[in-house]
């Protein structure tokens, strides 16, 4: 798996011998993460994950900017502006599916 955050960070050449019959494509795994809660938008809210057929929440123990940055990138944003805890966007329902998350911020 590539570690670059954006395609243009990969090694490439601008000169080519291609035609549009060679255009690249992808088939991506669907994102199973969303932001919900009070005043939630597409870029802020309570983190919820779809696991075992249900939506659940993430506990804020050890939650920090590295974890928030990984979520933001997974949702298509550049980076996190904050890492909120203490149900800042309201309490969720359903199971708590993750606790003590410890991302390095490079995932």
LOPAKE-199301 format. One record per residue: residue number from 0; residue in one letter; z, x, y of N, C-alpha, C, O in turn. Coordinates in steps of 0.05 Angstrom, whole numbers, plus 5000, padded with zeros to 4 digits. Example, Ala and Ser with C-alpha at 12.3 -4.5 7.8 and 13.67 -1.06 7.14 Angstrom:
BEGIN
node n->0; res->A; n_pz->5156; n_px->5264; n_py->4886; ca_pz->5156; ca_px->5246; ca_py->4910; c_pz->5156; c_px->5264; c_py->4934; o_pz->5169; o_px->5285; o_py->4934 $
node n->1; res->S; n_pz->5142; n_px->5257; n_py->4955; ca_pz->5143; ca_px->5273; ca_py->4979; c_pz->5157; c_px->5258; c_py->5001; o_pz->5161; o_px->5268; o_py->5023 $
***
This chain:
BEGIN
node n->0; res->X; n_pz->5000; n_px->5017; n_py->4977; ca_pz->5000; ca_px->5000; ca_py->5000; c_pz->5000; c_px->5018; c_py->5024; o_pz->5014; o_px->5038; o_py->5025 $
node n->1; res->X; n_pz->4984; n_px->5010; n_py->5044; ca_pz->4983; ca_px->5026; ca_py->5069; c_pz->5008; c_px->5022; c_py->5086; o_pz->5019; o_px->5000; o_py->5086 $
node n->2; res->X; n_pz->5016; n_px->5043; n_py->5100; ca_pz->5039; ca_px->5041; ca_py->5117; c_pz->5032; c_px->5036; c_py->5146; o_pz->5050; o_px->5033; o_py->5163 $
node n->3; res->X; n_pz->5007; n_px->5037; n_py->5153; ca_pz->4999; ca_px->5032; ca_py->5181; c_pz->5004; c_px->5004; c_py->5189; o_pz->5001; o_px->4985; o_py->5173 $
node n->4; res->X; n_pz->5013; n_px->5000; n_py->5213; ca_pz->5020; ca_px->4973; ca_py->5223; c_pz->4995; c_px->4958; c_py->5232; o_pz->4995; o_px->4933; o_py->5231 $
node n->5; res->X; n_pz->4973; n_px->4972; n_py->5239; ca_pz->4949; ca_px->4959; ca_py->5247; c_pz->4925; c_px->4974; c_py->5236; o_pz->4926; o_px->4998; o_py->5231 $
node n->6; res->X; n_pz->4903; n_px->4959; n_py->5231; ca_pz->4879; ca_px->4971; ca_py->5219; c_pz->4869; c_px->4995; c_py->5235; o_pz->4860; o_px->5014; o_py->5223 $
node n->7; res->X; n_pz->4869; n_px->4992; n_py->5261; ca_pz->4859; ca_px->5014; ca_py->5278; c_pz->4875; c_px->5040; c_py->5277; o_pz->4867; o_px->5060; o_py->5288 $
node n->8; res->X; n_pz->4899; n_px->5039; n_py->5264; ca_pz->4915; ca_px->5063; ca_py->5260; c_pz->4907; c_px->5078; c_py->5235; o_pz->4916; o_px->5100; o_py->5230 $
node n->9; res->X; n_pz->4889; n_px->5067; n_py->5219; ca_pz->4878; ca_px->5080; ca_py->5195; c_pz->4856; c_px->5099; c_py->5204; o_pz->4844; o_px->5097; o_py->5225 $
node n->10; res->X; n_pz->4851; n_px->5118; n_py->5187; ca_pz->4828; ca_px->5137; ca_py->5191; c_pz->4802; c_px->5121; c_py->5188; o_pz->4799; o_px->5107; o_py->5168 $
node n->11; res->X; n_pz->4783; n_px->5125; n_py->5206; ca_pz->4757; ca_px->5111; ca_py->5204; c_pz->4737; c_px->5126; c_py->5221; o_pz->4744; o_px->5144; o_py->5237 $
node n->12; res->X; n_pz->4712; n_px->5120; n_py->5217; ca_pz->4690; ca_px->5130; ca_py->5234; c_pz->4676; c_px->5107; c_py->5248; o_pz->4675; o_px->5085; o_py->5238 $
node n->13; res->X; n_pz->4666; n_px->5113; n_py->5272; ca_pz->4652; ca_px->5092; ca_py->5287; c_pz->4622; c_px->5092; c_py->5281; o_pz->4609; o_px->5072; o_py->5282 $
node n->14; res->X; n_pz->4612; n_px->5116; n_py->5274; ca_pz->4584; ca_px->5118; ca_py->5266; c_pz->4581; c_px->5107; c_py->5237; o_pz->4598; o_px->5113; o_py->5220 $
node n->15; res->X; n_pz->4561; n_px->5092; n_py->5232; ca_pz->4559; ca_px->5079; ca_py->5205; c_pz->4530; c_px->5076; c_py->5197; o_pz->4511; o_px->5079; o_py->5213 $
node n->16; res->X; n_pz->4526; n_px->5069; n_py->5172; ca_pz->4500; ca_px->5062; ca_py->5161; c_pz->4502; c_px->5035; c_py->5147; o_pz->4489; o_px->5030; o_py->5127 $
node n->17; res->X; n_pz->4518; n_px->5017; n_py->5159; ca_pz->4523; ca_px->4991; ca_py->5147; c_pz->4506; c_px->4969; c_py->5159; o_pz->4495; o_px->4972; o_py->5181 $
node n->18; res->X; n_pz->4505; n_px->4946; n_py->5145; ca_pz->4494; ca_px->4921; ca_py->5155; c_pz->4514; c_px->4899; c_py->5149; o_pz->4532; o_px->4904; o_py->5133 $
node n->19; res->X; n_pz->4510; n_px->4876; n_py->5160; ca_pz->4530; ca_px->4855; ca_py->5157; c_pz->4533; c_px->4844; c_py->5129; o_pz->4552; o_px->4830; o_py->5123 $
node n->20; res->X; n_pz->4515; n_px->4851; n_py->5111; ca_pz->4518; ca_px->4845; ca_py->5083; c_pz->4540; c_px->4861; c_py->5070; o_pz->4548; o_px->4856; o_py->5047 $
node n->21; res->X; n_pz->4551; n_px->4880; n_py->5085; ca_pz->4573; ca_px->4897; ca_py->5075; c_pz->4599; c_px->4892; c_py->5090; o_pz->4618; o_px->4907; o_py->5088 $
node n->22; res->X; n_pz->4601; n_px->4870; n_py->5105; ca_pz->4625; ca_px->4863; ca_py->5120; c_pz->4649; c_px->4861; c_py->5101; o_pz->4647; o_px->4848; o_py->5080 $
node n->23; res->X; n_pz->4671; n_px->4872; n_py->5108; ca_pz->4695; ca_px->4872; ca_py->5092; c_pz->4710; c_px->4846; c_py->5095; o_pz->4707; o_px->4832; o_py->5115 $
node n->24; res->X; n_pz->4726; n_px->4839; n_py->5075; ca_pz->4743; ca_px->4815; ca_py->5075; c_pz->4769; c_px->4821; c_py->5060; o_pz->4772; o_px->4842; o_py->5048 $
node n->25; res->X; n_pz->4787; n_px->4803; n_py->5061; ca_pz->4813; ca_px->4805; ca_py->5047; c_pz->4821; c_px->4778; c_py->5036; o_pz->4812; o_px->4757; o_py->5046 $
node n->26; res->X; n_pz->4838; n_px->4778; n_py->5017; ca_pz->4852; ca_px->4754; ca_py->5007; c_pz->4881; c_px->4762; c_py->5008; o_pz->4890; o_px->4779; o_py->4992 $
node n->27; res->X; n_pz->4897; n_px->4749; n_py->5025; ca_pz->4924; ca_px->4757; ca_py->5030; c_pz->4944; c_px->4739; c_py->5016; o_pz->4938; o_px->4715; o_py->5011 $
node n->28; res->X; n_pz->4967; n_px->4750; n_py->5009; ca_pz->4989; ca_px->4734; ca_py->4998; c_pz->5000; c_px->4717; c_py->5021; o_pz->5004; o_px->4727; o_py->5043 $
node n->29; res->X; n_pz->5003; n_px->4692; n_py->5016; ca_pz->5013; ca_px->4673; ca_py->5037; c_pz->5041; c_px->4681; c_py->5046; o_pz->5058; o_px->4689; o_py->5030 $
node n->30; res->X; n_pz->5046; n_px->4679; n_py->5072; ca_pz->5072; ca_px->4685; ca_py->5083; c_pz->5091; c_px->4663; c_py->5074; o_pz->5086; o_px->4640; o_py->5077 $
node n->31; res->X; n_pz->5114; n_px->4672; n_py->5063; ca_pz->5134; ca_px->4652; ca_py->5055; c_pz->5159; c_px->4656; c_py->5071; o_pz->5182; o_px->4657; o_py->5061 $
node n->32; res->X; n_pz->5155; n_px->4658; n_py->5097; ca_pz->5177; ca_px->4662; ca_py->5116; c_pz->5171; c_px->4645; c_py->5141; o_pz->5147; o_px->4643; o_py->5148 $
node n->33; res->X; n_pz->5191; n_px->4634; n_py->5153; ca_pz->5186; ca_px->4617; ca_py->5176; c_pz->5211; c_px->4619; c_py->5195; o_pz->5232; o_px->4628; o_py->5187 $
node n->34; res->X; n_pz->5207; n_px->4610; n_py->5220; ca_pz->5229; ca_px->4608; ca_py->5239; c_pz->5233; c_px->4579; c_py->5246; o_pz->5215; o_px->4564; o_py->5253 $
node n->35; res->X; n_pz->5258; n_px->4570; n_py->5244; ca_pz->5266; ca_px->4542; ca_py->5249; c_pz->5291; c_px->4541; c_py->5265; o_pz->5304; o_px->4562; o_py->5270 $
node n->36; res->X; n_pz->5299; n_px->4517; n_py->5273; ca_pz->5324; ca_px->4513; ca_py->5287; c_pz->5321; c_px->4504; c_py->5315; o_pz->5300; o_px->4497; o_py->5325 $
node n->37; res->X; n_pz->5344; n_px->4504; n_py->5329; ca_pz->5346; ca_px->4495; ca_py->5357; c_pz->5329; c_px->4513; c_py->5375; o_pz->5333; o_px->4537; o_py->5375 $
node n->38; res->X; n_pz->5311; n_px->4501; n_py->5390; ca_pz->5293; ca_px->4515; ca_py->5408; c_pz->5275; c_px->4536; c_py->5395; o_pz->5267; o_px->4556; o_py->5407 $
node n->39; res->X; n_pz->5270; n_px->4533; n_py->5369; ca_pz->5253; ca_px->4552; ca_py->5354; c_pz->5224; c_px->4550; c_py->5363; o_pz->5214; o_px->4529; o_py->5371 $
node n->40; res->X; n_pz->5211; n_px->4573; n_py->5363; ca_pz->5182; ca_px->4575; ca_py->5369; c_pz->5169; c_px->4591; c_py->5347; o_pz->5182; o_px->4597; o_py->5326 $
node n->41; res->X; n_pz->5144; n_px->4599; n_py->5350; ca_pz->5132; ca_px->4616; ca_py->5330; c_pz->5142; c_px->4644; c_py->5332; o_pz->5135; o_px->4661; o_py->5314 $
node n->42; res->X; n_pz->5158; n_px->4651; n_py->5352; ca_pz->5168; ca_px->4678; ca_py->5354; c_pz->5198; c_px->4681; c_py->5357; o_pz->5209; o_px->4703; o_py->5361 $
node n->43; res->X; n_pz->5213; n_px->4658; n_py->5354; ca_pz->5242; ca_px->4660; ca_py->5354; c_pz->5254; c_px->4636; c_py->5339; o_pz->5243; o_px->4614; o_py->5340 $
node n->44; res->X; n_pz->5275; n_px->4642; n_py->5325; ca_pz->5288; ca_px->4620; ca_py->5310; c_pz->5304; c_px->4631; c_py->5286; o_pz->5306; o_px->4655; o_py->5282 $
node n->45; res->X; n_pz->5316; n_px->4613; n_py->5271; ca_pz->5331; ca_px->4620; ca_py->5247; c_pz->5311; c_px->4628; c_py->5225; o_pz->5291; o_px->4615; o_py->5221 $
node n->46; res->X; n_pz->5316; n_px->4651; n_py->5212; ca_pz->5298; ca_px->4661; ca_py->5191; c_pz->5303; c_px->4645; c_py->5166; o_pz->5325; o_px->4642; o_py->5156 $
node n->47; res->X; n_pz->5281; n_px->4634; n_py->5155; ca_pz->5281; ca_px->4620; ca_py->5129; c_pz->5260; c_px->4631; c_py->5111; o_pz->5238; o_px->4637; o_py->5119 $
node n->48; res->X; n_pz->5267; n_px->4633; n_py->5085; ca_pz->5249; ca_px->4643; ca_py->5065; c_pz->5245; c_px->4622; c_py->5043; o_pz->5263; o_px->4606; o_py->5037 $
node n->49; res->X; n_pz->5221; n_px->4621; n_py->5032; ca_pz->5215; ca_px->4603; ca_py->5010; c_pz->5219; c_px->4618; c_py->4984; o_pz->5203; o_px->4636; o_py->4978 $
node n->50; res->X; n_pz->5239; n_px->4611; n_py->4969; ca_pz->5245; ca_px->4625; ca_py->4943; c_pz->5253; c_px->4604; c_py->4923; o_pz->5268; o_px->4585; o_py->4929 $
node n->51; res->X; n_pz->5244; n_px->4608; n_py->4898; ca_pz->5251; ca_px->4590; ca_py->4876; c_pz->5245; c_px->4561; c_py->4883; o_pz->5260; o_px->4543; o_py->4876 $
node n->52; res->X; n_pz->5223; n_px->4556; n_py->4897; ca_pz->5214; ca_px->4529; ca_py->4903; c_pz->5228; c_px->4515; c_py->4925; o_pz->5224; o_px->4491; o_py->4929 $
node n->53; res->X; n_pz->5245; n_px->4529; n_py->4940; ca_pz->5260; ca_px->4517; ca_py->4962; c_pz->5261; c_px->4536; c_py->4986; o_pz->5260; o_px->4560; o_py->4983 $
node n->54; res->X; n_pz->5264; n_px->4524; n_py->5010; ca_pz->5269; ca_px->4539; ca_py->5034; c_pz->5298; c_px->4545; c_py->5036; o_pz->5315; o_px->4527; o_py->5031 $
node n->55; res->X; n_pz->5306; n_px->4569; n_py->5043; ca_pz->5333; ca_px->4577; ca_py->5047; c_pz->5337; c_px->4596; c_py->5070; o_pz->5317; o_px->4604; o_py->5082 $
node n->56; res->X; n_pz->5361; n_px->4602; n_py->5077; ca_pz->5367; ca_px->4619; ca_py->5100; c_pz->5375; c_px->4647; c_py->5092; o_pz->5379; o_px->4653; o_py->5069 $
node n->57; res->X; n_pz->5378; n_px->4664; n_py->5112; ca_pz->5386; ca_px->4692; ca_py->5109; c_pz->5413; c_px->4695; c_py->5123; o_pz->5416; o_px->4687; o_py->5147 $
node n->58; res->X; n_pz->5433; n_px->4706; n_py->5110; ca_pz->5459; ca_px->4710; ca_py->5122; c_pz->5458; c_px->4734; c_py->5141; o_pz->5443; o_px->4752; o_py->5137 $
node n->59; res->X; n_pz->5474; n_px->4733; n_py->5162; ca_pz->5473; ca_px->4754; ca_py->5183; c_pz->5490; c_px->4779; c_py->5177; o_pz->5491; o_px->4797; o_py->5194 $
node n->60; res->X; n_pz->5502; n_px->4781; n_py->5154; ca_pz->5517; ca_px->4805; ca_py->5147; c_pz->5498; c_px->4829; c_py->5147; o_pz->5478; o_px->4828; o_py->5133 $
node n->61; res->X; n_pz->5504; n_px->4850; n_py->5162; ca_pz->5488; ca_px->4874; ca_py->5165; c_pz->5461; c_px->4869; c_py->5179; o_pz->5445; o_px->4887; o_py->5180 $
node n->62; res->X; n_pz->5456; n_px->4845; n_py->5190; ca_pz->5431; ca_px->4839; ca_py->5203; c_pz->5428; c_px->4856; c_py->5229; o_pz->5446; o_px->4856; o_py->5245 $
node n->63; res->X; n_pz->5405; n_px->4870; n_py->5232; ca_pz->5402; ca_px->4887; ca_py->5255; c_pz->5373; c_px->4887; c_py->5264; o_pz->5356; o_px->4873; o_py->5253 $
node n->64; res->X; n_pz->5367; n_px->4904; n_py->5284; ca_pz->5339; ca_px->4905; ca_py->5295; c_pz->5319; c_px->4913; c_py->5275; o_pz->5296; o_px->4904; o_py->5276 $
node n->65; res->X; n_pz->5326; n_px->4931; n_py->5256; ca_pz->5306; ca_px->4938; ca_py->5235; c_pz->5298; c_px->4914; c_py->5219; o_pz->5274; o_px->4910; o_py->5214 $
node n->66; res->X; n_pz->5318; n_px->4898; n_py->5211; ca_pz->5312; ca_px->4874; ca_py->5195; c_pz->5295; c_px->4854; c_py->5212; o_pz->5275; o_px->4844; o_py->5202 $
node n->67; res->X; n_pz->5302; n_px->4850; n_py->5236; ca_pz->5288; ca_px->4832; ca_py->5254; c_pz->5259; c_px->4841; c_py->5259; o_pz->5241; o_px->4825; o_py->5260 $
node n->68; res->X; n_pz->5255; n_px->4867; n_py->5262; ca_pz->5229; ca_px->4878; ca_py->5266; c_pz->5211; c_px->4873; c_py->5242; o_pz->5187; o_px->4866; o_py->5245 $
node n->69; res->X; n_pz->5221; n_px->4876; n_py->5218; ca_pz->5206; ca_px->4871; ca_py->5194; c_pz->5197; c_px->4841; c_py->5193; o_pz->5174; o_px->4835; o_py->5186 $
node n->70; res->X; n_pz->5216; n_px->4823; n_py->5199; ca_pz->5209; ca_px->4794; ca_py->5200; c_pz->5187; c_px->4789; c_py->5221; o_pz->5168; o_px->4775; o_py->5215 $
node n->71; res->X; n_pz->5190; n_px->4800; n_py->5244; ca_pz->5170; ca_px->4796; ca_py->5266; c_pz->5143; c_px->4806; c_py->5257; o_pz->5123; o_px->4793; o_py->5262 $
node n->72; res->X; n_pz->5142; n_px->4830; n_py->5246; ca_pz->5116; ca_px->4840; ca_py->5236; c_pz->5104; c_px->4823; c_py->5214; o_pz->5080; o_px->4818; o_py->5214 $
node n->73; res->X; n_pz->5121; n_px->4813; n_py->5196; ca_pz->5111; ca_px->4795; ca_py->5175; c_pz->5100; c_px->4770; c_py->5186; o_pz->5081; o_px->4758; o_py->5175 $
node n->74; res->X; n_pz->5110; n_px->4761; n_py->5209; ca_pz->5100; ca_px->4737; ca_py->5222; c_pz->5076; c_px->4743; c_py->5241; o_pz->5066; o_px->4725; o_py->5254 $
node n->75; res->X; n_pz->5068; n_px->4768; n_py->5243; ca_pz->5045; ca_px->4775; ca_py->5259; c_pz->5051; c_px->4784; c_py->5287; o_pz->5033; o_px->4787; o_py->5304 $
node n->76; res->X; n_pz->5076; n_px->4789; n_py->5293; ca_pz->5084; ca_px->4799; ca_py->5320; c_pz->5087; c_px->4829; c_py->5319; o_pz->5089; o_px->4841; o_py->5298 $
node n->77; res->X; n_pz->5088; n_px->4841; n_py->5343; ca_pz->5090; ca_px->4870; ca_py->5345; c_pz->5116; c_px->4882; c_py->5336; o_pz->5118; o_px->4901; o_py->5320 $
node n->78; res->X; n_pz->5138; n_px->4871; n_py->5347; ca_pz->5165; ca_px->4881; ca_py->5341; c_pz->5185; c_px->4860; c_py->5349; o_pz->5178; o_px->4840; o_py->5361 $
node n->79; res->X; n_pz->5210; n_px->4865; n_py->5343; ca_pz->5232; ca_px->4846; ca_py->5350; c_pz->5243; c_px->4852; c_py->5378; o_pz->5244; o_px->4875; o_py->5386 $
node n->80; res->X; n_pz->5250; n_px->4832; n_py->5392; ca_pz->5264; ca_px->4834; ca_py->5418; c_pz->5294; c_px->4832; c_py->5415; o_pz->5309; o_px->4843; o_py->5431 $
node n->81; res->X; n_pz->5303; n_px->4819; n_py->5394; ca_pz->5332; ca_px->4816; ca_py->5388; c_pz->5336; c_px->4810; c_py->5359; o_pz->5317; o_px->4801; o_py->5345 $
node n->82; res->X; n_pz->5360; n_px->4814; n_py->5350; ca_pz->5368; ca_px->4807; ca_py->5323; c_pz->5393; c_px->4788; c_py->5325; o_pz->5415; o_px->4798; o_py->5327 $
node n->83; res->X; n_pz->5388; n_px->4763; n_py->5325; ca_pz->5410; ca_px->4743; ca_py->5329; c_pz->5425; c_px->4737; c_py->5304; o_pz->5414; o_px->4738; o_py->5282 $
node n->84; res->X; n_pz->5451; n_px->4732; n_py->5307; ca_pz->5468; ca_px->4724; ca_py->5285; c_pz->5485; c_px->4701; c_py->5293; o_pz->5479; o_px->4688; o_py->5313 $
node n->85; res->X; n_pz->5505; n_px->4695; n_py->5277; ca_pz->5524; ca_px->4674; ca_py->5282; c_pz->5510; c_px->4647; c_py->5288; o_pz->5519; o_px->4632; o_py->5305 $
node n->86; res->X; n_pz->5489; n_px->4641; n_py->5272; ca_pz->5475; ca_px->4615; ca_py->5273; c_pz->5466; c_px->4610; c_py->5302; o_pz->5469; o_px->4587; o_py->5312 $
node n->87; res->X; n_pz->5455; n_px->4630; n_py->5316; ca_pz->5447; ca_px->4627; ca_py->5343; c_pz->5426; c_px->4605; c_py->5347; o_pz->5423; o_px->4594; o_py->5369 $
node n->88; res->X; n_pz->5411; n_px->4599; n_py->5326; ca_pz->5390; ca_px->4578; ca_py->5327; c_pz->5398; c_px->4553; c_py->5311; o_pz->5381; o_px->4538; o_py->5302 $
node n->89; res->X; n_pz->5424; n_px->4550; n_py->5307; ca_pz->5434; ca_px->4527; ca_py->5291; c_pz->5437; c_px->4535; c_py->5262; o_pz->5424; o_px->4553; o_py->5252 $
node n->90; res->X; n_pz->5455; n_px->4520; n_py->5248; ca_pz->5459; ca_px->4525; ca_py->5220; c_pz->5437; c_px->4512; c_py->5204; o_pz->5428; o_px->4490; o_py->5209 $
node n->91; res->X; n_pz->5428; n_px->4527; n_py->5183; ca_pz->5408; ca_px->4516; ca_py->5165; c_pz->5420; c_px->4499; c_py->5143; o_pz->5444; o_px->4495; o_py->5142 $
node n->92; res->X; n_pz->5402; n_px->4490; n_py->5126; ca_pz->5411; ca_px->4475; ca_py->5102; c_pz->5398; c_px->4489; c_py->5078; o_pz->5382; o_px->4507; o_py->5081 $
node n->93; res->X; n_pz->5406; n_px->4480; n_py->5055; ca_pz->5395; ca_px->4492; ca_py->5030; c_pz->5409; c_px->4518; c_py->5024; o_pz->5430; o_px->4524; o_py->5036 $
node n->94; res->X; n_pz->5399; n_px->4532; n_py->5004; ca_pz->5413; ca_px->4556; ca_py->4995; c_pz->5410; c_px->4579; c_py->5015; o_pz->5392; o_px->4581; o_py->5031 $
node n->95; res->X; n_pz->5430; n_px->4597; n_py->5014; ca_pz->5428; ca_px->4623; ca_py->5028; c_pz->5414; c_px->4642; c_py->5008; o_pz->5426; o_px->4648; o_py->4987 $
node n->96; res->X; n_pz->5390; n_px->4651; n_py->5014; ca_pz->5374; ca_px->4665; ca_py->4994; c_pz->5376; c_px->4696; c_py->4997; o_pz->5367; o_px->4710; o_py->4979 $
node n->97; res->X; n_pz->5386; n_px->4706; n_py->5019; ca_pz->5389; ca_px->4734; ca_py->5023; c_pz->5414; c_px->4740; c_py->5039; o_pz->5422; o_px->4725; o_py->5056 $
node n->98; res->X; n_pz->5428; n_px->4762; n_py->5032; ca_pz->5451; ca_px->4771; ca_py->5046; c_pz->5451; c_px->4802; c_py->5046; o_pz->5438; o_px->4814; o_py->5029 $
node n->99; res->X; n_pz->5465; n_px->4814; n_py->5065; ca_pz->5467; ca_px->4843; ca_py->5067; c_pz->5439; c_px->4856; c_py->5067; o_pz->5435; o_px->4876; o_py->5054 $
node n->100; res->X; n_pz->5421; n_px->4845; n_py->5083; ca_pz->5394; ca_px->4856; ca_py->5085; c_pz->5395; c_px->4883; c_py->5099; o_pz->5409; o_px->4886; o_py->5119 $
node n->101; res->X; n_pz->5382; n_px->4903; n_py->5089; ca_pz->5382; ca_px->4930; ca_py->5100; c_pz->5354; c_px->4942; c_py->5101; o_pz->5348; o_px->4959; o_py->5085 $
node n->102; res->X; n_pz->5337; n_px->4932; n_py->5119; ca_pz->5311; ca_px->4943; ca_py->5122; c_pz->5312; c_px->4970; c_py->5137; o_pz->5330; o_px->4974; o_py->5153 $
node n->103; res->X; n_pz->5293; n_px->4987; n_py->5132; ca_pz->5291; ca_px->5012; ca_py->5147; c_pz->5274; c_px->5008; c_py->5172; o_pz->5274; o_px->5025; o_py->5190 $
node n->104; res->X; n_pz->5259; n_px->4986; n_py->5173; ca_pz->5241; ca_px->4981; ca_py->5195; c_pz->5213; c_px->4991; c_py->5190; o_pz->5196; o_px->4988; o_py->5207 $
node n->105; res->X; n_pz->5209; n_px->5003; n_py->5167; ca_pz->5182; ca_px->5014; ca_py->5159; c_pz->5169; c_px->4997; c_py->5138; o_pz->5146; o_px->5002; o_py->5131 $
node n->106; res->X; n_pz->5183; n_px->4977; n_py->5128; ca_pz->5172; ca_px->4961; ca_py->5106; c_pz->5148; c_px->4944; c_py->5116; o_pz->5136; o_px->4929; o_py->5100 $
***
